Amino acid sequence: MKDIFKSHLKKYLSDKTISDLVESFSKPRLHGLLRNENKISHEKLLKYFPSLIKHPLINNGYTYDPNLISPGKHWLFDAGCYYLQDLSAMLVASLLPIEKDDIVLDMCAAPGGKTVQTSLKLSKSGLILANDISKKRANILVSNIERMGLGNVIVANEDALNICKKYPNMFTKILLDAPCSGSGMFKKDDKMIEDWHINKVLSAAKLQKELIVAAYDALAPGGLLLYSTCSFSYEENEEVIFELKKERDIILVNIANHISFYRDDKLKEAIHLFPHLYEGDGHFICLIKKPGELKTSTIPKKKLSLLNHNESTFYKLEDQTGIYGINIPFDTKDLFILRYGVKLFDKQNKQVIPHHHLTHFLDASNSITLNDEELKIYLSGNVIKKDNIKDGFHIVSYDGINLGLIKASRGMLKNHYPKGLRR
């Protein structure tokens, strides 16, 4: 471990705490799993993975030993039944209180764990504008939103500063998991240790101070801003909050105490997650409120027609590639949007066909149920023979969980399971 890393932590940590922290980087790590309650129950999940352990602090969260099970290689993962995430990162979104119909901004959202958790907490109400400045990472975010079957998320590929300027005093809740120097990933990836430099800390802190002020300005009066980093550096954490406190009138909200949290005396409301205290890679989390009374957000609305499909009602957006549906017609004019709610239908060769996102958004009540042998055939991408199925597109499911599409023709179910998922 670089001496400069250890010495720069002395700004707020004792020698003993630094030693314990550094030592924890080389110890085995447990992994995290967040259950999608829209798709699978606790009991059913444990039927497939009985070694999962319920997380004591995170609703729908579990820990597991990657040497015992590999949930990322199971078909349940591809079906969107859970999201795999570091246990520190998983705690972040769980600490942001979410109310029905909240309008949420996730400023630096990719790969999507915090967006997913927030969307599940909204229970198909409200709206999340999930943004990432990187096109590559934003597309990963889209794929995770699609896999998990979420319908109340708009994915943007923008500079977060521009979004905040466009929507002042707008969002009832904001997540800012800020770009950082990444020391909170030392336990996960040795390359992050080699890549770390104090100049990265100072550069990140400069951007973080810009982002948090912009985020606060986009927050509605009475709203809550959750600031977090996966960094152990005081410069990127407490000092960023102190800078915001100089610039704006803020209320620091105390995060309920737990034996696994570390707090600095100068900012007792916020918490650090250190791997030797909390099972996870490491995070800093601070909750901030804007003074005022939180009112129903008056959002900029796009003029869209209503679409009814399979007992669901959407506001419909149509472009050259497909048809999208969303529960709130949020106006995203001048933003580069990669996904507007649920992609309902694809347009291909002058045909309109159901999209894979739709199959994961809907429940299994109107699906064709596959047996064990048909499941294997479907996941491998092959044709299934099944009589008495009306010609056309259908959703297929197994054990009450939607898998994807088939197209029936004269007793033959042509496989439309995405080629990248076939096994």
N, C-alpha and C positions, 0 to 999 in steps of 0.2 A: 504494500500500500504506500502511495506517495506521501512523503513527510508533509508536504505543503497541504495536502488534503486534511490530514489529522490536525495540523497546527491551525488551519483556518476555522476549524470547528470550536476552537477554544474561546471563540467570541461568545459562546453561550453554553458550552458543555464542559463538564469536569473531565479530568484525565481518565477517571474510572469509566465514565459513560462512553467516552470516545473509544477506549479499549474494548469495552463490551460490544459496542456497535460494530467496530471493524472485525472483531472475532466472529460475529454473527454472519458475516458475508460468506464464509466458507462452509457454513453448516447446511444440511439438507433442507429443502423448502417444500412445504405442502402447497398444493394448487387449490384454486377456487372454482366453484361452479354455481351459477345463478340459475335457478329453475324458472322456466316460463310458465307461470300459473295459468295462462290462457290455453295451454296445450297439455300439461301433464300434472297430475297430482303428486303430492309427497309420497304416497303409498305406492303409486305406480313406478315412480322414479327409483325407489328403493328396491322394487322387484327386479329391476335391471342392474342396479348398482348397490347391493346391500352394504358395502363398506363405506359409503358416503357418511360423513358426520355433519350434523346440522350445526351451522355457525351460530355462536351465542349472541351475536349482535346484529346480524344481517337477516332480514326477512327473506325467505326463499334462498338463502345462501348456504353453501356446503363446503367442507374441505375434503380433500382426498389425497392419497399418496400416489403419485404418478408411477411408482414402481409396482403398484398393485393393479391399477385399472387405467384404461386409456379411453375416456369418454369422447375424446375428439375424433376417434376412429369409428364410432358407433353410428348407425343410421339415425338414431335419435338426435344426434348433433345436427345432421343435415336437415332433419325435419323441424329444427328450431325449438326443440324442447328445453334447451339450456344454452347459456353463454359461459364460456370459460374465461377466467379473468384472475389476475393477481388479487390476493385477499386484501391488500391495502387499497388498491384502486376500487375494489368492490365496496369498501366501506364509505368511500367519498360520497357517492350519490345517495346512499342510504341515510346520510346525515342532513340532506336537504329536505325539509318538510314540503310535501307536495299536496296540494288541494285539488279537488275536482275542478276542471275547466281552467287550470293554470295555463298561461302562455309562457313558454320556457324558451330561453336561448342557451344552447350549448355551443360556446364560442370556438372551442378547439376540440371537436367531438371525436374524430377518428382515433382508434378503429371502431368505437361505438358502444363500449360497455356501459358508460354512464348514461348515454342516450337510451339504451335498451332498458336499463333499470328504471329510469325516470318515466319512460313510456308505460312500462308495466304498472308503476305506481299510479299513473293517471287513469288506468282502467278504461282505455279507449276514449276518454274525454280529453278536452284541452288540445294543446298543440305544442310541438317542439320544433323549433328551427335549429337544426343541427348543422354546424358549419365546420369545414376544415379548409385551410388555405392551400393544402397540397392536393392536386387533382388525383394522384395515385392513392393517397390515403382516403380521400373523400369517396372514391369508388369502392374501397374496402368497406367503408361505412355503409354505403348503399347495399352491398351484398349482405351485410349483417342485418340491416333493417329488413331486407327481403326474407332472409332465412328465418328470422324470428317472427315474421308475419305481422309486423307493426304497421298501423294505418294512420297514426296521428303525428307523423314525422315528415318534415320537409328537409331534404338534404341540399345544402348550398356549398359551392366551392368559391369562397370569397376571402378577402382580407377581413378579419373580424373587426378591425377598426372601422372599416367602411359600413359594416352592418350596424354597429352601434351608433354611428352618426346618422344613419338613415332612419333609425327607430328610437328617438329619444324618449325617455320615461315610459317605455312601452311594456317591457316584460315583467311579469309578476315574480318570476324566478330566473336566475341566471347561474349557469355553471361555467366557471373559468378554471379549467385544469390547464394551467399555463405552460407553454413551452419552457423547458428548463435544462439545466446542465446534466441531469439524469443520474445523479449519484444514488437515487433511490432504486436504481436498477442494477447496482453493483452485485447484489446477491444472485440476480438472474443471469447476468451476462458479464463475463470477465473483460470483454472488449470495451465495455463502458468504463472500466477502471483505467485501462490504458489510454482511453480517449479523453479522460477528464483533465481539465486545466482550469486554473483560477480565472483566466480570461473568459472562459465559457460562462462561468458564474456571473461575472460582471456584465457581460454582454446580455445574458438572459435577464438579469435583474433590470436592466434598462428597458427592455421590451415589456417585461411584466408590469412595470410601473405605468407604462403607456396603456397597456391592455386593461388594467384594473380600474383606472380612472374612466376609460371609455365604457367599460362594463357598467360601472356605477351610474354613469349618465344615461345609459339605456334602461336602467332599472326603474320600474314604476314606484312612486311614493308608497311606502309600506311594504315594498317587495324585499326579497332576500337574494343576496349574492353569495355563492359559495366559491371561495378561492382555494385552489389546491395546487401543489407541485409534487413531483416525485424527486425532490431534492432535499438534502440534509443541510443545505447552506443557509445560514441566517440571512445573508444578503438577498436571497430569493424568496424568503418567507416573511419573517417578522418585519424586516426593513421595508418590504413592499407594502405591508399593511400600515406601517407608520407613515409612509409617504402618502398613501391615500388619506390617512387621517389629517395630514397637513392640508391637503388639497380640497377635501370635501367634508361635509358634516355627516358623520357616520355613527351608527350604533353597532357595537360589537356584541354578538350574541354568543352566550356561553354554550359550549358543547358539553353535554352531560358527561360527568367523569366516569372513567373505568380504569381498573388497575393496570391495563395494558397501554394506556395513553401517557405520553410525556408532555409536560407543559413547561414553558419558559416563564419565569416570574414577571418578565416585562410585558408579556402578552398571555395572560392566564386563560383567556377565553378560547384560544386556539389550541390545537393539539398536534403533536408529532407522533407518527407511527414508526417506531424503531424495531427492526427485526428481532432484537433480543428481548423485546417486551411484547410486541404484537406479531402474531404469525402472518407474515407478508413481506414484501420487498422494501417498503418504506414510503411514507407520504407526509405532507404537511397539509392541514385542513383548517380553514378559518371561515366562519359564517358572519355575514355583515348584513345589516338592515338599513334601508333608507328611511329616514323619518317621514311620517305622514300616514294617512289612512289608506289602506289598500282597497281600491274600488274595482269593480268589474272592468277589465281592460277593454278600451275602445280600440279595436284593431283595424288596420286598413284592410278592407275587404275587396276581393276580386269578384267581379260579376260572373258567376258561373251557374249553369243550370243543374238541376237535381237529377240524379240517376238512381233508380232502384234496382238492386241486383241481389238475388238470393237472400231476401229478408234484410238486406243492409241498404241504407240510404247514404249516398255520397254527393258531394258537390263535384261535378265532372269537369276535368280539364283535358282537352284533346290537342295533340300535336301530330307531326308527320309520322312519328314512330309508334304512337299508341294512345291509349285512353287511361287516365288516372282518376282516382277518387280520393277525396279527403273530407273529414268531418267539419272543418272550419275553413272557409274560402279566404285564406290569408293572402294578401296582395304582396307578391315578391317581385314586382316590376323592377327592372334594372339589375336584378341579382342573377348570377349564373346558377341555375337549379339543375341538379342531377336526378332528383326523385321528388315528386310532389304527391305525398301520401302513398296510397297503394297503386301499383301499376296493375290495372285490371285486365287490359287487353293489349296484345301486340298487333301491329299492322304489318303483315307480311304478304307480298305479292297480291295486293288488293284484297286480301282476306283479313278478317279480324278474329284472332284466336285468343283464348284465355291465357293469361300470363302466370308464370310460376309463383310470383308474389301473391296473387289472388288465392291460390291453393293453400298457402300458408296462413293467410289472413282469416279465411273462413274456418268454421269448425267442421267436424266430420259427419254432421247429421245427414247431409245429402250426398255422401260419397259412396263409392263401391268398395265394400270390404274385401280385402285380400286374405287368403289363408297363408300358412307358413311357407308352403312351396311357392305360391304365387308371389309372396314377398321377395324371395330370393330371385325369382325370374325378373321381377320388376326392377329391383335394385341393380341387376346386371345389365339392364337396358334391353332385354329381349321381349318378344311378343308373347302375350298371354291369351290362351284360348278360354273363352267364357261365354256361355250361351245366355240368351234372354236379356241382353244388354242393348238398349236403344242406340242406334247409330249416332255418332257425334262425339263431342268432347265430354269427358267426365273426370272428376277427381277420384283418386283411389286412396284408400287409407288402410292402416293396420293397427290393431289394438286401440282404435278410437283416435288415431293420429294421422292427419293428412300427410301424404307423401308427395304427390304431384299429379300430373295429367296423363290420361290415355285418350286415344281416339278410337272409338269402337266402329267396326265395320263387319257385319255378317259374322258375329261371334268371335272376331279377332280383335284384341285390344292392342293397338299400335302404341308403342312406348314413347312417351314424351318427357321422360325423366331427364333432366339436364345431363349432358354427356360428361361434364366435369365431375359429377357426383357418382357416376356408375362404378360399381365394384364387383 
